[in-house]
């Protein structure tokens, strides 16, 4: 099935991607960003914050935005 994946990490991009049925937000994050860094990102589905176990459905819009910018001065 197809979803719109918006990655705001680095230069950022938006693409329609194919994923398996019953893919959770957590598994998509692990595939695209990497495991163990969830606390550094705001993850939304269809512009709403979601839990990691939410199952994605056809046509969902997933955005992953870093909450911390590495190298930024405080």
Helices and strands as residue ranges (DSSP letters): E 2-7, E 13-18, H 25-32, G 38-40, E 41-45, E 48-49, E 61-66
